């Protein structure tokens, strides 16, 4: 059971990293405004 849990967690972690990488490379219309807001906050600070 421990091996199965470790493998499942590793696969989930990999999926999250891949999804994050894809969003960073090609931001969707929903993701773009969030990025713009983050940049605006950095400029204000």
CHARMM-style PDB file with segment names, atoms N, HN, CA, C and O in Angstrom:
ATOM      1  N   UNK     1       0.847  -1.216   0.000  1.00  0.00      PROA
ATOM      2  CA  UNK     1       0.000   0.000   0.000  1.00  0.00      PROA
ATOM      3  C   UNK     1       0.880   1.263   0.000  1.00  0.00      PROA
ATOM      4  O   UNK     1       0.557   2.245  -0.668  1.00  0.00      PROA
ATOM      5  N   UNK     2       1.972   1.232   0.739  1.00  0.00      PROA
ATOM      6  HN  UNK     2       2.234   0.435   1.282  1.00  0.00      PROA
ATOM      7  CA  UNK     2       2.840   2.417   0.810  1.00  0.00      PROA
ATOM      8  C   UNK     2       3.407   2.755  -0.562  1.00  0.00      PROA
ATOM      9  O   UNK     2       3.484   3.923  -0.945  1.00  0.00      PROA
ATOM     10  N   UNK     3       3.807   1.709  -1.304  1.00  0.00      PROA
ATOM     11  HN  UNK     3       3.744   0.761  -0.993  1.00  0.00      PROA
ATOM     12  CA  UNK     3       4.374   1.937  -2.641  1.00  0.00      PROA
ATOM     13  C   UNK     3       3.320   2.552  -3.554  1.00  0.00      PROA
ATOM     14  O   UNK     3       3.620   3.463  -4.326  1.00  0.00      PROA
ATOM     15  N   UNK     4       2.093   2.059  -3.468  1.00  0.00      PROA
ATOM     16  HN  UNK     4       1.849   1.320  -2.841  1.00  0.00      PROA
ATOM     17  CA  UNK     4       1.018   2.601  -4.307  1.00  0.00      PROA
ATOM     18  C   UNK     4       0.748   4.063  -3.964  1.00  0.00      PROA
ATOM     19  O   UNK     4       0.569   4.889  -4.858  1.00  0.00      PROA
ATOM     20  N   UNK     5       0.719   4.381  -2.685  1.00  0.00      PROA
ATOM     21  HN  UNK     5       0.865   3.710  -1.958  1.00  0.00      PROA
ATOM     22  CA  UNK     5       0.457   5.764  -2.267  1.00  0.00      PROA
ATOM     23  C   UNK     5       1.569   6.693  -2.744  1.00  0.00      PROA
ATOM     24  O   UNK     5       1.308   7.792  -3.235  1.00  0.00      PROA
ATOM     25  N   UNK     6       2.818   6.236  -2.592  1.00  0.00      PROA
ATOM     26  HN  UNK     6       3.030   5.344  -2.193  1.00  0.00      PROA
ATOM     27  CA  UNK     6       3.961   7.052  -3.021  1.00  0.00      PROA
ATOM     28  C   UNK     6       3.903   7.301  -4.519  1.00  0.00      PROA
ATOM     29  O   UNK     6       4.143   8.418  -4.979  1.00  0.00      PROA
ATOM     30  N   UNK     7       3.580   6.249  -5.289  1.00  0.00      PROA
ATOM     31  HN  UNK     7       3.385   5.342  -4.916  1.00  0.00      PROA
ATOM     32  CA  UNK     7       3.497   6.380  -6.747  1.00  0.00      PROA
ATOM     33  C   UNK     7       2.383   7.339  -7.127  1.00  0.00      PROA
ATOM     34  O   UNK     7       2.556   8.180  -8.009  1.00  0.00      PROA
ATOM     35  N   UNK     8       1.234   7.216  -6.461  1.00  0.00      PROA
ATOM     36  HN  UNK     8       1.094   6.533  -5.744  1.00  0.00      PROA
ATOM     37  CA  UNK     8       0.096   8.091  -6.758  1.00  0.00      PROA
ATOM     38  C   UNK     8       0.451   9.548  -6.465  1.00  0.00      PROA
ATOM     39  O   UNK     8       0.153  10.436  -7.263  1.00  0.00      PROA
ATOM     40  N   UNK     9       1.086   9.788  -5.323  1.00  0.00      PROA
ATOM     41  HN  UNK     9       1.328   9.066  -4.674  1.00  0.00      PROA
ATOM     42  CA  UNK     9       1.473  11.159  -4.968  1.00  0.00      PROA
ATOM     43  C   UNK     9       2.483  11.712  -5.970  1.00  0.00      PROA
ATOM     44  O   UNK     9       2.415  12.884  -6.339  1.00  0.00      PROA
ATOM     45  N   UNK    10       3.420  10.871  -6.411  1.00  0.00      PROA
ATOM     46  HN  UNK    10       3.475   9.919  -6.112  1.00  0.00      PROA
ATOM     47  CA  UNK    10       4.428  11.306  -7.380  1.00  0.00      PROA
ATOM     48  C   UNK    10       3.766  11.684  -8.703  1.00  0.00      PROA
ATOM     49  O   UNK    10       4.126  12.688  -9.317  1.00  0.00      PROA
ATOM     50  N   UNK    11       2.795  10.876  -9.140  1.00  0.00      PROA
ATOM     51  HN  UNK    11       2.503  10.060  -8.641  1.00  0.00      PROA
ATOM     52  CA  UNK    11       2.093  11.160 -10.400  1.00  0.00      PROA
ATOM     53  C   UNK    11       1.299  12.458 -10.287  1.00  0.00      PROA
ATOM     54  O   UNK    11       1.292  13.267 -11.215  1.00  0.00      PROA
ATOM     55  N   UNK    12       0.635  12.654  -9.157  1.00  0.00      PROA
ATOM     56  HN  UNK    12       0.641  11.996  -8.404  1.00  0.00      PROA
ATOM     57  CA  UNK    12      -0.154  13.877  -8.958  1.00  0.00      PROA
ATOM     58  C   UNK    12       0.771  15.096  -8.954  1.00  0.00      PROA
ATOM     59  O   UNK    12       0.471  16.111  -9.583  1.00  0.00      PROA
ATOM     60  N   UNK    13       1.890  14.992  -8.248  1.00  0.00      PROA
ATOM     61  HN  UNK    13       2.135  14.167  -7.738  1.00  0.00      PROA
ATOM     62  CA  UNK    13       2.842  16.104  -8.181  1.00  0.00      PROA
ATOM     63  C   UNK    13       3.363  16.437  -9.576  1.00  0.00      PROA
ATOM     64  O   UNK    13       3.477  17.608  -9.938  1.00  0.00      PROA
ATOM     65  N   UNK    14       3.681  15.397 -10.364  1.00  0.00      PROA
ATOM     66  HN  UNK    14       3.589  14.446 -10.071  1.00  0.00      PROA
ATOM     67  CA  UNK    14       4.167  15.610 -11.729  1.00  0.00      PROA
ATOM     68  C   UNK    14       3.103  16.308 -12.560  1.00  0.00      PROA
ATOM     69  O   UNK    14       3.406  17.233 -13.314  1.00  0.00      PROA
ATOM     70  N   UNK    15       1.863  15.870 -12.423  1.00  0.00      PROA
ATOM     71  HN  UNK    15       1.617  15.119 -11.810  1.00  0.00      PROA
ATOM     72  CA  UNK    15       0.764  16.477 -13.175  1.00  0.00      PROA
ATOM     73  C   UNK    15       0.596  17.945 -12.836  1.00  0.00      PROA
ATOM     74  O   UNK    15       0.356  18.768 -13.719  1.00  0.00      PROA
ATOM     75  N   UNK    16       0.722  18.277 -11.546  1.00  0.00      PROA
ATOM     76  HN  UNK    16       0.917  17.608 -10.829  1.00  0.00      PROA
ATOM     77  CA  UNK    16       0.588  19.675 -11.120  1.00  0.00      PROA
ATOM     78  C   UNK    16       1.707  20.521 -11.726  1.00  0.00      PROA
ATOM     79  O   UNK    16       1.465  21.627 -12.208  1.00  0.00      PROA
ATOM     80  N   UNK    17       2.929  19.995 -11.698  1.00  0.00      PROA
ATOM     81  HN  UNK    17       3.126  19.096 -11.307  1.00  0.00      PROA
ATOM     82  CA  UNK    17       4.081  20.735 -12.242  1.00  0.00      PROA
ATOM     83  C   UNK    17       3.909  20.949 -13.737  1.00  0.00      PROA
ATOM     84  O   UNK    17       4.161  22.043 -14.242  1.00  0.00      PROA
ATOM     85  N   UNK    18       3.477  19.903 -14.453  1.00  0.00      PROA
ATOM     86  HN  UNK    18       3.272  19.015 -14.042  1.00  0.00      PROA
ATOM     87  CA  UNK    18       3.280  20.011 -15.903  1.00  0.00      PROA
ATOM     88  C   UNK    18       2.187  21.026 -16.210  1.00  0.00      PROA
ATOM     89  O   UNK    18       2.338  21.853 -17.109  1.00  0.00      PROA
ATOM     90  N   UNK    19       1.079  20.964 -15.459  1.00  0.00      PROA
ATOM     91  HN  UNK    19       0.956  20.292 -14.729  1.00  0.00      PROA
ATOM     92  CA  UNK    19      -0.032  21.901 -15.681  1.00  0.00      PROA
ATOM     93  C   UNK    19       0.434  23.335 -15.435  1.00  0.00      PROA
ATOM     94  O   UNK    19       0.083  24.242 -16.190  1.00  0.00      PROA
ATOM     95  N   UNK    20       1.223  23.538 -14.381  1.00  0.00      PROA
ATOM     96  HN  UNK    20       1.508  22.802 -13.768  1.00  0.00      PROA
ATOM     97  CA  UNK    20       1.731  24.880 -14.070  1.00  0.00      PROA
ATOM     98  C   UNK    20       2.653  25.378 -15.183  1.00  0.00      PROA
ATOM     99  O   UNK    20       2.598  26.547 -15.566  1.00  0.00      PROA
ATOM    100  N   UNK    21       3.505  24.480 -15.703  1.00  0.00      PROA
ATOM    101  HN  UNK    21       3.550  23.531 -15.392  1.00  0.00      PROA
ATOM    102  CA  UNK    21       4.426  24.848 -16.783  1.00  0.00      PROA
ATOM    103  C   UNK    21       3.649  25.241 -18.035  1.00  0.00      PROA
ATOM    104  O   UNK    21       3.996  26.215 -18.703  1.00  0.00      PROA
ATOM    105  N   UNK    22       2.597  24.485 -18.355  1.00  0.00      PROA
ATOM    106  HN  UNK    22       2.315  23.694 -17.813  1.00  0.00      PROA
ATOM    107  CA  UNK    22       1.788  24.798 -19.543  1.00  0.00      PROA
ATOM    108  C   UNK    22       1.094  26.148 -19.377  1.00  0.00      PROA
ATOM    109  O   UNK    22       1.014  26.924 -20.328  1.00  0.00      PROA
ATOM    110  N   UNK    23       0.595  26.429 -18.179  1.00  0.00      PROA
ATOM    111  HN  UNK    23       0.660  25.798 -17.406  1.00  0.00      PROA
ATOM    112  CA  UNK    23      -0.074  27.713 -17.937  1.00  0.00      PROA
ATOM    113  C   UNK    23       0.919  28.865 -18.048  1.00  0.00      PROA
ATOM    114  O   UNK    23       0.574  29.942 -18.534  1.00  0.00      PROA
ATOM    115  N   UNK    24       2.151  28.638 -17.596  1.00  0.00      PROA
ATOM    116  HN  UNK    24       2.431  27.763 -17.201  1.00  0.00      PROA
ATOM    117  CA  UNK    24       3.165  29.695 -17.648  1.00  0.00      PROA
ATOM    118  C   UNK    24       3.531  30.014 -19.096  1.00  0.00      PROA
ATOM    119  O   UNK    24       3.719  31.176 -19.454  1.00  0.00      PROA
ATOM    120  N   UNK    25       3.632  28.972 -19.925  1.00  0.00      PROA
ATOM    121  HN  UNK    25       3.480  28.028 -19.634  1.00  0.00      PROA
ATOM    122  CA  UNK    25       4.016  29.167 -21.320  1.00  0.00      PROA
ATOM    123  C   UNK    25       2.876  29.761 -22.128  1.00  0.00      PROA
ATOM    124  O   UNK    25       3.076  30.713 -22.883  1.00  0.00      PROA
ATOM    125  N   UNK    26       1.669  29.198 -21.972  1.00  0.00      PROA
ATOM    126  HN  UNK    26       1.507  28.425 -21.359  1.00  0.00      PROA
ATOM    127  CA  UNK    26       0.530  29.672 -22.751  1.00  0.00      PROA
ATOM    128  C   UNK    26      -0.608  30.049 -21.821  1.00  0.00      PROA
ATOM    129  O   UNK    26      -1.512  29.243 -21.596  1.00  0.00      PROA
ATOM    130  N   UNK    27      -0.583  31.266 -21.272  1.00  0.00      PROA
ATOM    131  HN  UNK    27       0.151  31.921 -21.454  1.00  0.00      PROA
ATOM    132  CA  UNK    27      -1.657  31.679 -20.369  1.00  0.00      PROA
ATOM    133  C   UNK    27      -2.998  31.782 -21.092  1.00  0.00      PROA
ATOM    134  O   UNK    27      -3.079  32.341 -22.185  1.00  0.00      PROA
ATOM    135  N   UNK    28      -4.034  31.247 -20.483  1.00  0.00      PROA
ATOM    136  HN  UNK    28      -3.968  30.793 -19.595  1.00  0.00      PROA
ATOM    137  CA  UNK    28      -5.371  31.318 -21.075  1.00  0.00      PROA
ATOM    138  C   UNK    28      -5.969  32.690 -20.805  1.00  0.00      PROA
ATOM    139  O   UNK    28      -5.395  33.483 -20.059  1.00  0.00      PROA
ATOM    140  N   UNK    29      -7.104  32.972 -21.399  1.00  0.00      PROA
ATOM    141  HN  UNK    29      -7.571  32.328 -22.005  1.00  0.00      PROA
ATOM    142  CA  UNK    29      -7.751  34.271 -21.202  1.00  0.00      PROA
ATOM    143  C   UNK    29      -8.127  34.474 -19.737  1.00  0.00      PROA
ATOM    144  O   UNK    29      -8.134  35.602 -19.244  1.00  0.00      PROA
ATOM    145  N   UNK    30      -8.441  33.377 -19.040  1.00  0.00      PROA
ATOM    146  HN  UNK    30      -8.435  32.460 -19.440  1.00  0.00      PROA
ATOM    147  CA  UNK    30      -8.802  33.488 -17.625  1.00  0.00      PROA
ATOM    148  C   UNK    30      -7.561  33.725 -16.770  1.00  0.00      PROA
ATOM    149  O   UNK    30      -7.632  34.391 -15.737  1.00  0.00      PROA
ATOM    150  N   UNK    31      -6.422  33.178 -17.204  1.00  0.00      PROA
ATOM    151  HN  UNK    31      -6.365  32.637 -18.043  1.00  0.00      PROA
ATOM    152  CA  UNK    31      -5.194  33.254 -16.412  1.00  0.00      PROA
ATOM    153  C   UNK    31      -4.471  34.587 -16.616  1.00  0.00      PROA
ATOM    154  O   UNK    31      -3.796  35.078 -15.711  1.00  0.00      PROA
ATOM    155  N   UNK    32      -4.618  35.170 -17.813  1.00  0.00      PROA
ATOM    156  HN  UNK    32      -5.166  34.771 -18.548  1.00  0.00      PROA
ATOM    157  CA  UNK    32      -3.912  36.414 -18.134  1.00  0.00      PROA
ATOM    158  C   UNK    32      -4.183  37.550 -17.144  1.00  0.00      PROA
ATOM    159  O   UNK    32      -3.229  38.158 -16.659  1.00  0.00      PROA
ATOM    160  N   UNK    33      -5.451  37.862 -16.823  1.00  0.00      PROA
ATOM    161  HN  UNK    33      -6.226  37.368 -17.217  1.00  0.00      PROA
ATOM    162  CA  UNK    33      -5.726  38.965 -15.896  1.00  0.00      PROA
ATOM    163  C   UNK    33      -5.031  38.785 -14.546  1.00  0.00      PROA
ATOM    164  O   UNK    33      -4.585  39.760 -13.941  1.00  0.00      PROA
ATOM    165  N   UNK    34      -4.942  37.552 -14.081  1.00  0.00      PROA
ATOM    166  HN  UNK    34      -5.304  36.761 -14.573  1.00  0.00      PROA
ATOM    167  CA  UNK    34      -4.286  37.290 -12.797  1.00  0.00      PROA
ATOM    168  C   UNK    34      -2.813  37.673 -12.892  1.00  0.00      PROA
ATOM    169  O   UNK    34      -2.248  38.254 -11.965  1.00  0.00      PROA
ATOM    170  N   UNK    35      -2.199  37.337 -14.031  1.00  0.00      PROA
ATOM    171  HN  UNK    35      -2.658  36.865 -14.784  1.00  0.00      PROA
ATOM    172  CA  UNK    35      -0.784  37.649 -14.227  1.00  0.00      PROA
ATOM    173  C   UNK    35      -0.587  39.160 -14.300  1.00  0.00      PROA
ATOM    174  O   UNK    35       0.367  39.694 -13.734  1.00  0.00      PROA
ATOM    175  N   UNK    36      -1.481  39.841 -14.990  1.00  0.00      PROA
ATOM    176  HN  UNK    36      -2.256  39.408 -15.450  1.00  0.00      PROA
ATOM    177  CA  UNK    36      -1.381  41.297 -15.131  1.00  0.00      PROA
ATOM    178  C   UNK    36      -1.515  41.959 -13.757  1.00  0.00      PROA
ATOM    179  O   UNK    36      -0.776  42.891 -13.438  1.00  0.00      PROA
ATOM    180  N   UNK    37      -2.456  41.476 -12.951  1.00  0.00      PROA
ATOM    181  HN  UNK    37      -3.056  40.720 -13.211  1.00  0.00      PROA
ATOM    182  CA  UNK    37      -2.640  42.037 -11.607  1.00  0.00      PROA
ATOM    183  C   UNK    37      -1.386  41.842 -10.765  1.00  0.00      PROA
ATOM    184  O   UNK    37      -0.986  42.740 -10.024  1.00  0.00      PROA
ATOM    185  N   UNK    38      -0.770  40.680 -10.875  1.00  0.00      PROA
ATOM    186  HN  UNK    38      -1.094  39.950 -11.477  1.00  0.00      PROA
ATOM    187  CA  UNK    38       0.450  40.401 -10.112  1.00  0.00      PROA
ATOM    188  C   UNK    38       1.558  41.363 -10.530  1.00  0.00      PROA
ATOM    189  O   UNK    38       2.304  41.854  -9.683  1.00  0.00      PROA
ATOM    190  N   UNK    39       1.670  41.636 -11.839  1.00  0.00      PROA
ATOM    191  HN  UNK    39       1.064  41.237 -12.527  1.00  0.00      PROA
ATOM    192  CA  UNK    39       2.692  42.563 -12.323  1.00  0.00      PROA
ATOM    193  C   UNK    39       2.411  43.972 -11.819  1.00  0.00      PROA
ATOM    194  O   UNK    39       3.335  44.700 -11.458  1.00  0.00      PROA
ATOM    195  N   UNK    40       1.124  44.361 -11.793  1.00  0.00      PROA
ATOM    196  HN  UNK    40       0.373  43.770 -12.087  1.00  0.00      PROA
ATOM    197  CA  UNK    40       0.754  45.695 -11.307  1.00  0.00      PROA
ATOM    198  C   UNK    40       1.133  45.847  -9.828  1.00  0.00      PROA
ATOM    199  O   UNK    40       1.610  46.902  -9.410  1.00  0.00      PROA
ATOM    200  N   UNK    41       0.919  44.791  -9.044  1.00  0.00      PROA
ATOM    201  HN  UNK    41       0.531  43.933  -9.383  1.00  0.00      PROA
ATOM    202  CA  UNK    41       1.260  44.853  -7.621  1.00  0.00      PROA
ATOM    203  C   UNK    41       2.760  45.070  -7.453  1.00  0.00      PROA
ATOM    204  O   UNK    41       3.190  45.849  -6.602  1.00  0.00      PROA
ATOM    205  N   UNK    42       3.561  44.369  -8.277  1.00  0.00      PROA
ATOM    206  HN  UNK    42       3.211  43.736  -8.968  1.00  0.00      PROA
ATOM    207  CA  UNK    42       5.015  44.512  -8.182  1.00  0.00      PROA
ATOM    208  C   UNK    42       5.425  45.944  -8.519  1.00  0.00      PROA
ATOM    209  O   UNK    42       6.310  46.504  -7.873  1.00  0.00      PROA
ATOM    210  N   UNK    43       4.786  46.538  -9.528  1.00  0.00      PROA
ATOM    211  HN  UNK    43       4.067  46.083 -10.053  1.00  0.00      PROA
ATOM    212  CA  UNK    43       5.129  47.908  -9.927  1.00  0.00      PROA
ATOM    213  C   UNK    43       4.779  48.899  -8.821  1.00  0.00      PROA
ATOM    214  O   UNK    43       5.536  49.834  -8.562  1.00  0.00      PROA
ATOM    215  N   UNK    44       3.623  48.696  -8.162  1.00  0.00      PROA
ATOM    216  HN  UNK    44       3.008  47.936  -8.372  1.00  0.00      PROA
ATOM    217  CA  UNK    44       3.196  49.605  -7.094  1.00  0.00      PROA
ATOM    218  C   UNK    44       4.147  49.518  -5.901  1.00  0.00      PROA
ATOM    219  O   UNK    44       4.463  50.530  -5.275  1.00  0.00      PROA
ATOM    220  N   UNK    45       4.596  48.310  -5.593  1.00  0.00      PROA
ATOM    221  HN  UNK    45       4.339  47.488  -6.101  1.00  0.00      PROA
ATOM    222  CA  UNK    45       5.508  48.132  -4.469  1.00  0.00      PROA
ATOM    223  C   UNK    45       6.868  48.707  -4.834  1.00  0.00      PROA
ATOM    224  OT1 UNK    45       7.794  48.663  -4.024  1.00  0.00      PROA
TER     225      UNK     45
END
